[in-house]
Amino acid sequence: MSEKSEHKITFRLDDYHYQLFMKKYRNSGCKSMSNFIRLMIFQGMLLTFDEATWEKVYHLFAKASNNINQIAARVNATGNVYDEDLKAIREGVEGTWQSLNYMVSLYRKVKR
């Protein structure tokens, strides 16, 4: 930055948000608070995520993982692999994969 900074912006934070701000500032490695704020404003990203979508991904993953564990236990006990079991694994993985791909596509749109 070659020009002298002439404009000053002031804002207030409650104690909770001030502590969060200071933690991020300390962890940033920036030499000055002004530099940190400029970096966050002009190079930072603000991401918001729909909790319902994340919950859906979490539950799909948990369900698929549970099914795989149950199938593995059955295979270990019987020595047999059933077509229905393989189908359940494929469906669980596919559902989780689709949801994760959706979330990644949203992130990539923001990243551009």
Contacts in CASP RR format, 6 or more apart in sequence:
PFRMAT RR
TARGET T0000
AUTHOR 0000-0000-0000
METHOD contacts of the structure
MODEL  1
MSEKSEHKITFRLDDYHYQLFMKKYRNSGCKSMSNFIRLMIFQGMLLTFD
EATWEKVYHLFAKASNNINQIAARVNATGNVYDEDLKAIREGVEGTWQSL
NYMVSLYRKVKR
5 34 0 8 1.000
13 21 0 8 1.000
24 36 0 8 1.000
25 33 0 8 1.000
25 36 0 8 1.000
28 36 0 8 1.000
28 39 0 8 1.000
29 36 0 8 1.000
30 36 0 8 1.000
30 39 0 8 1.000
45 110 0 8 1.000
45 111 0 8 1.000
47 107 0 8 1.000
47 110 0 8 1.000
49 103 0 8 1.000
53 99 0 8 1.000
53 102 0 8 1.000
53 103 0 8 1.000
54 103 0 8 1.000
56 99 0 8 1.000
57 96 0 8 1.000
57 99 0 8 1.000
57 100 0 8 1.000
57 103 0 8 1.000
60 92 0 8 1.000
60 95 0 8 1.000
60 96 0 8 1.000
60 99 0 8 1.000
61 96 0 8 1.000
63 92 0 8 1.000
64 89 0 8 1.000
64 92 0 8 1.000
64 93 0 8 1.000
64 95 0 8 1.000
64 96 0 8 1.000
67 88 0 8 1.000
67 89 0 8 1.000
67 92 0 8 1.000
68 89 0 8 1.000
71 85 0 8 1.000
71 88 0 8 1.000
71 89 0 8 1.000
74 80 0 8 1.000
74 82 0 8 1.000
74 85 0 8 1.000
75 81 0 8 1.000
75 85 0 8 1.000
END
